[in-house]
């Protein structure tokens, strides 16, 4: 058997097999890893709620002034056209603007709800759905939250970088969701052994050495992760291409306007890309380690999530939400 057929995995038989409940000492204070994870989730919940409140106050009363208009191609068949192309094509407003303040508040609120859920689920009576799954290297709640917040974030990035075509925006959202799904699938096919010392499939077969078997099993389990890199790069390539093309078009048609383009947008796109890309590290590293250490990814992912959202949210708050309107900011 190479994977667990049912996503919610069986509980660890006793606390003795789990590192989460073993006593440790931090700065002279006796505690457990489970308590540290719970407190870190509580901190992240508070941080995200503060951002939600700050952004709501900044955008309060602005309503439609925070709207970004979205366009769609309009193709009209022209039977009298002698150019060889029977369609007249232009772009028109799709009458479904997106409020950048709602997008910003949205990704903070989604993370706040996820961390609140972790804080509540971290209570002992909900151990099976949280701590036992963490012991079994299955963080289903993480991928549920990322599948919602990451597409919202990439939508916000695309909007402030000048992407206005509804098809392109929909594409980057779906591509980012697909990327997250591949991370989730990697954990689905990576099932720990009962003693948490190895992954199912690590055992040598057909004359393999232990290292050869472990490497082959690692590559097999990481295949969904590798597949997820392609939609990830496709999403960012679409945003970067549109952004660079917008810069070239502006420079060619109005050099004065090009010189006045807000430089913080560069920080949004390149800084966010760098931080987003860091998310590949925990899974690459900890899928190679023993499953009993996989709980440590919770610290890494919580930190990276807070960093990514705070970085993007801060730039949007300072440069967009505090302005009188989107038109003034962009």
MOSULGI-V87794 format. One record per residue. N is the residue number from 1. RES is the residue in one small letter. PHI is phi in whole degrees, 0 to 359 (999 if undefined). Layout:
N,RES,PHI / N,RES,PHI
This chain:
1,x,999 / 2,x,249 / 3,x,207 / 4,x,276 / 5,x,291 / 6,x,259 / 7,x,305 / 8,x,284 / 9,x,267 / 10,x,296 / 11,x,288 / 12,x,290 / 13,x,297 / 14,x,207 / 15,x,297 / 16,x,296 / 17,x,275 / 18,x,257 / 19,x,281 / 20,x,294 / 21,x,255 / 22,x,283 / 23,x,291 / 24,x,226 / 25,x,239 / 26,x,236 / 27,x,54 / 28,x,81 / 29,x,254 / 30,x,279 / 31,x,205 / 32,x,230 / 33,x,295 / 34,x,299 / 35,x,293 / 36,x,296 / 37,x,297 / 38,x,298 / 39,x,294 / 40,x,293 / 41,x,295 / 42,x,296 / 43,x,298 / 44,x,296 / 45,x,300 / 46,x,298 / 47,x,297 / 48,x,290 / 49,x,295 / 50,x,300 / 51,x,297 / 52,x,301 / 53,x,297 / 54,x,299 / 55,x,290 / 56,x,298 / 57,x,295 / 58,x,292 / 59,x,266 / 60,x,301 / 61,x,83 / 62,x,269 / 63,x,47 / 64,x,295 / 65,x,292 / 66,x,265 / 67,x,287 / 68,x,244 / 69,x,289 / 70,x,246 / 71,x,239 / 72,x,225 / 73,x,287 / 74,x,247 / 75,x,253 / 76,x,246 / 77,x,290 / 78,x,236 / 79,x,285 / 80,x,262 / 81,x,288 / 82,x,261 / 83,x,279 / 84,x,100 / 85,x,247 / 86,x,273 / 87,x,239 / 88,x,264 / 89,x,242 / 90,x,210 / 91,x,249 / 92,x,230 / 93,x,297 / 94,x,273 / 95,x,62 / 96,x,228 / 97,x,295 / 98,x,246 / 99,x,274 / 100,x,293 / 101,x,291 / 102,x,293 / 103,x,298 / 104,x,296 / 105,x,298 / 106,x,299 / 107,x,288 / 108,x,291 / 109,x,295 / 110,x,298 / 111,x,292 / 112,x,300 / 113,x,297 / 114,x,295 / 115,x,291 / 116,x,297 / 117,x,299 / 118,x,293 / 119,x,296 / 120,x,291 / 121,x,293 / 122,x,286 / 123,x,291 / 124,x,302 / 125,x,291 / 126,x,253 / 127,x,305 / 128,x,300 / 129,x,277 / 130,x,236 / 131,x,292 / 132,x,295 / 133,x,290 / 134,x,296 / 135,x,302 / 136,x,270 / 137,x,60 / 138,x,230 / 139,x,255 / 140,x,299 / 141,x,294 / 142,x,297 / 143,x,288 / 144,x,296 / 145,x,293 / 146,x,297 / 147,x,294 / 148,x,260 / 149,x,283 / 150,x,296 / 151,x,299 / 152,x,295 / 153,x,295 / 154,x,294 / 155,x,296 / 156,x,298 / 157,x,297 / 158,x,299 / 159,x,295 / 160,x,287 / 161,x,268 / 162,x,100 / 163,x,283 / 164,x,234 / 165,x,283 / 166,x,297 / 167,x,292 / 168,x,294 / 169,x,298 / 170,x,297 / 171,x,294 / 172,x,294 / 173,x,295 / 174,x,293 / 175,x,296 / 176,x,292 / 177,x,299 / 178,x,297 / 179,x,301 / 180,x,297 / 181,x,300 / 182,x,291 / 183,x,296 / 184,x,298 / 185,x,296 / 186,x,301 / 187,x,288 / 188,x,299 / 189,x,271 / 190,x,251 / 191,x,251 / 192,x,287 / 193,x,287 / 194,x,298 / 195,x,271 / 196,x,63 / 197,x,264 / 198,x,203 / 199,x,260 / 200,x,300 / 201,x,108 / 202,x,285 / 203,x,294 / 204,x,296 / 205,x,218 / 206,x,53 / 207,x,79 / 208,x,288 / 209,x,281 / 210,x,300 / 211,x,291 / 212,x,298 / 213,x,295 / 214,x,294 / 215,x,295 / 216,x,297 / 217,x,294 / 218,x,298 / 219,x,297 / 220,x,295 / 221,x,292 / 222,x,273 / 223,x,303 / 224,x,300 / 225,x,300 / 226,x,296 / 227,x,300 / 228,x,295 / 229,x,294 / 230,x,292 / 231,x,295 / 232,x,298 / 233,x,292 / 234,x,296 / 235,x,298 / 236,x,290 / 237,x,297 / 238,x,296 / 239,x,293 / 240,x,296 / 241,x,298 / 242,x,298 / 243,x,296 / 244,x,294 / 245,x,294 / 246,x,298 / 247,x,298 / 248,x,297 / 249,x,296 / 250,x,292 / 251,x,296 / 252,x,287 / 253,x,264 / 254,x,206 / 255,x,296 / 256,x,295 / 257,x,294 / 258,x,298 / 259,x,294 / 260,x,266 / 261,x,299 / 262,x,298 / 263,x,286 / 264,x,295 / 265,x,296 / 266,x,299 / 267,x,295 / 268,x,299 / 269,x,285 / 270,x,280 / 271,x,294 / 272,x,295 / 273,x,300 / 274,x,296 / 275,x,291 / 276,x,302 / 277,x,293 / 278,x,296 / 279,x,294 / 280,x,286 / 281,x,298 / 282,x,304 / 283,x,291 / 284,x,300 / 285,x,285 / 286,x,280 / 287,x,290 / 288,x,274 / 289,x,280 / 290,x,293 / 291,x,303 / 292,x,294 / 293,x,262 / 294,x,293 / 295,x,302 / 296,x,295 / 297,x,297 / 298,x,298 / 299,x,294 / 300,x,297 / 301,x,291 / 302,x,298 / 303,x,295 / 304,x,296 / 305,x,296 / 306,x,296 / 307,x,296 / 308,x,297 / 309,x,288 / 310,x,293 / 311,x,297 / 312,x,294 / 313,x,297 / 314,x,297 / 315,x,296 / 316,x,290 / 317,x,296 / 318,x,291 / 319,x,261 / 320,x,235 / 321,x,296 / 322,x,278 / 323,x,281 / 324,x,291 / 325,x,200 / 326,x,296 / 327,x,301 / 328,x,291 / 329,x,284 / 330,x,249
